[in-house]
Amino acid sequence: MNKKVAVLGAGSWGSVLANVLVENGHQVKLWSRDADQVAELNQKHTNQKYMPDFTYQSHLQATNDMAEAVEGASLVLIVIPTKGLRSVAHQLAAILAKIGAKPVVAHATKGLEQNSYKRPSEIIAEEIPTANRQAIVVLSGPSHAESVAIHDMTAVTAASEDLPSAELVQKLFSNHYFRVYTNNDVIGAEFGAALKNIISIGAGALQGLGYHDNARAALITRGLAEIRRLGVAFGANPMTFIGLSGVGDLVVTATSKNSRNWRAGYQLGQGKPLQDVIDQMGMVIEGVYTTKAAYELAQKRHVRMPITEAIYRVLYQGEDVKTAIRTLMNREVTSEVE
């Protein structure tokens, strides 16, 4: 099954997912606004800013013309930071309307929009009319680009309310090292993908302060509990949070130096100011922005998220990390199942 696929976003994850599709025999056009990045990908088959020392498949074609990328594509996969998703979806909608195309639209974006608190699929649905798209699919799960690039065994979820569209994504991506499962819980998949970045910042901060395995395990477990609480409050299936886009994604993100959220937290734990961490990272730290959105959303819905609240105070109110941890540990004791 050879298909034409457009991938919008040539960061580490977008470019590696495009590479997987090329390895699977599909025709892929990878879109980026950056003309220099496009030239590097096409001429040298590298993407040094995002994937140093990795060589992409020579058949992977990059372009800075979105219309060229999308023309004839059965699937359009959007892989960009949340803050840029609405504008890219709006641009895509205009192109699809002009050429009369109606592809499946998938995304691998992990976050919540500031102020509106919209999930990525909600943003896409608002910007791209149903006349110009089929179903929306969420591709999510425990998967660092660096690991997928070297063919580390990886399992992820394609979530959609439309099973045939989820199965299309499953078939396009699945191979001997990259396995895709389907799920119909879009809400759960997107909340799990977004909120795990918050807990990852906390896990990095713990290690930066010198804490060990017990502390990390406690944070991950109780972090998952509050991720589930918020997701269920919006209609998610609680079972999703013990799957790949829930606990799976949380574990890999909260335990690996490949996670920029973990690295950001680690530097905060070592005492670096947040702005310095952001400036030095060179890439978007989704968890910083998701923390604000999730904190505000939890306040509006009266959902208890003490870890998220603590990380919010550190990031946005200047509270010392040690003080935040002490406050968390000294809260009134309660039942584990509450």
N, C-alpha and C positions, 0 to 999 in steps of 0.2 A: 504494500500500500504506500505508494509514493505520493506525497501531498506537498503543496506549496504553503509555507508558513511565514508569517511576518512576526518578527520579535521587535518590539518597541522598547528601547532602553539597552544600552551597551555597557552597563556597569559589570561588576564581577558576576552576579547571578544571571542577568539577562544574557550576557555573552556566552557563559558556560551552558545555559539551557539551549541557546541557539546551536552551540557546538554538538550537544547531545543529539539534537534533531538531525544535524548533518550526518553524524555518525550512523544514524538510523536510516539514512538514505533519502531524506526529504530535501526539497529545495527551499532554502532559507534565505530571507533577506533580513538583515539586522540593521535597524534604524538607530541613528544617533544624530543629535544636533551638531556635534563637534566634527567639523570637516577634517581636522588633523587626526582625530581618532579613527574616522572612517578610512582615511588613507593608510594609516598604520595597519589596520585590520586587513585591508585588501592587498597591501603590498608586502608587508612583513609577516602577516598572520599572527600578530601579537597585540596585546592590550596592556602595556606595561604599567599604566597608572593603577589599574584595577587587578590585574592578574600577572604580576611580575614573573618573567621567565617561563611562561606557559605558551605553547605554540598551538594555535587553532587549526582546525581542518582547512585545507587550502580551498575547498569548495564553498566555504562560508563566505557569503557576499555581504558587505556592509554598504549602507547608503545614508545620506542625509536628506533624502527626498522621501517623505513618508508615503506619498502617493505611489511611488515606485515600489516601495516595500510591500504595500497592501494589495496592489493590483493582482487579482487572481488567487489570493490567499484563502484557503479553507478555514484557517485559524489565524487569529491575530492575538498574540500573547503580549500583554503589557507588563513590563518589569521595571518600574521606576519608583522613586520615593513618593510617599503619600502626598506630600505638599505639591507635587507637580502633576498628580494624576488627573485632576479635573481639567486642566488646560490641555493636556495631551488627549484625553478622551474627547474633548470638544473639537479639537483639530481633526481627530480621527473620524468623528461623526460627519463633519463636513465633506471629507474625502469619500467616505462610504456613500453618502447621499449623492455626490456628484457622479460616481462611477456605477451607482446602482448595485452595490455589492451587499451581501448579507452573510458575513462569516460568523462562526462561533468566536466569541470574544472571551479570552481567558486572562487572568492576571496572577502575578506572584508578588503582589505588593502587600507589605505587612505593617499596618498602622491604622490610625483613625484620623479623620480630617479634623483640624483644629476648629473650634467654635461650633461647627455643625455636628461633630462627633459621628459623622457618617462613616460606614464601612466602605472599603474599596468597591465592592459590587454595587452598593447603593449609588456611589458617585458615577460609576459607569452607566448604570441604568438611567440616571437622571440626564446624562449628557448625550447618550447614544440612543435614539428612538428605536423601538422594536422593529420598525420597518427596515432598519439598516443593520440589524444583528440578529443572530439566533440567541441561544441561551448564553448566560454568563457562567464561567467556570472558574473556581478558585484552585490554584495549584499551591499546595502548602505541605509542610512536613519537615522533619529533621534533616536538613541538607545544607551544608556549607559548600559554596562554589569550589573552594580549594580541594575538598574531598571528592566531589563529583568529577572534577577535572582529571583526577588520577584514578578514576574508576573505582573508588571505594564503594562498597555495596551500600545502596541508598534506597529507602522506601518512603514514598510521599503519598499524598491524597489529592485526588481531583474531585472537588465537591461542586455539585450543581443540582438544582431542582429538576433539571432535565437530564435523565440518565443517558440517553444516546450521546449528548454533547460531552458528558463526563467520560464516557467510554471512548469517544474520539480522542480526547486528550490522553487517556490511558494508553491507547494503541499507538499513538504517535511517539510517545516518550519511552515506553517500556522496552527494556533490553536486558542483557545478561547482568548488568550492574545497577540499573536504575529501574525500580519496580514501582508501579503506580496502582493504588487502590482507589475505588470510587466510594463516594459518600454523598448523601443528599442534604446534609446539614451545612448549608453555606454560612449561616450565622455563627455556629460553633467553630467552624474552620477559621473564619476570619477573626473572631475574638481570640481564639487560641494563638493564632499567628501574631496578632498585634500585641497582646498583653504579656506574652512570654518575654518580650524585649525589656519590659520593666523589671521583671524578676532577674533577668540576666545582668542588668546594671547592678542590682543588689548583690548578686553572687560574686561579681567581679570586685565590688567594694569590700566584701567580707575577706576575700583572699588578699586584697591589697592591704588590709589591716592585719593579716597574719592568722585569720581563723582557718579551721581545717574542715575535715570531712563531715563531722557531726553538724556543724553550723550550715554547711552548704546543703546537706540533705534536709535539714529542718526548713530552710528557706524555700527550697524547691517544692517540698510537699505542701507547706502552708500557702505558698504562692499559687500553686495549682488550685487549691481550695477557693481562693478568692477570684481567680480567673473564671472558674466554673460558676461561682455565684453571680458574677456580672453577666456572663454569657447566658445563663439560664433565665435571668431577669428579662432578657430580650428575646427569649423563645428558643434558645439553643437546646439541643439534645444533650443532657449531661454525659451520656456515653461517649460523645465526641471527644471529651476532654481527657479520656484515658486512651485515646488513639494517637495516630501519628501527628495530627495537627494540634494535639493538645500536649499530653505529657511527653510525647516523642520530641516535638520541636522544643519544648521547654528544657528538657534534659540536655540536648546537644548545644543549645544556645547558652545555657547557664554553666556549662562545664568546659567550654573550649575557648582557647585564645584566638581562634579564627573568627569569633563573634566580636564585631566592633562594639556592640553594647557591653559585652563582658569586659573588653579592654578599656572602655570608657569608665566603667565602674571601678575597675582595678586602679586606674589613675586617680579617681576621686578618693578611693580608700587610702591612697598614698599621700593625699593632701593637696593634689593639684586643683586649681580653680576650674570650674566647669567651662568657662569660656576658653581657657587654654587647651583643655581637652578637646573641645569642639574644633578649635582652630588647627590643632595638630593632627586630627584624625584624617582630614582631607576627604572624607566621605560622610554621607548623612548618617547620623546616629538616631535611628527611628525611635528608640526607646525614650529618649529625652522628650520628644514631642508627644509620644503616646502617653507618657506618664501624666502630663498635664490634662490631656483629653480624658483619660480614664478616671483621674481624680475628680474632675468636674462632673463627669457623667455619673459616677458613683454617688456623689453628693446629691445630684438631682433625683436619682432613683433610690436613695437611702439604702445603698448596698454597702456592707461592711468590707473595706479593703485596707486593713491596717498596714500591710507592707507597702502597698502603693502609696498610701498617705505618707508614710515615713520617707520614701524615696522622693515624693513630691516636695516635702519640706527641705530635704537636702538640696534638690535641684533648683527650686524656685523661691525658697525662703532663707537660704543660706545656713540651714542648721548643720551642725557638725555631724559627721557620719556616726561617730561613737555615741553621741547623744541620742541619735535616732534609734540606734540598736538598743541602747539601754531603756529607752521609752517603750520599745516594742516588747522587750523581755519582761518588763515590770508591769505590763497591763494586767487587769484583773483576769485570773485564770477562768477557763470555761471548758465546755465539752468539745472534743475533736469534731463531732459530727454537726455542730452548729454552723 
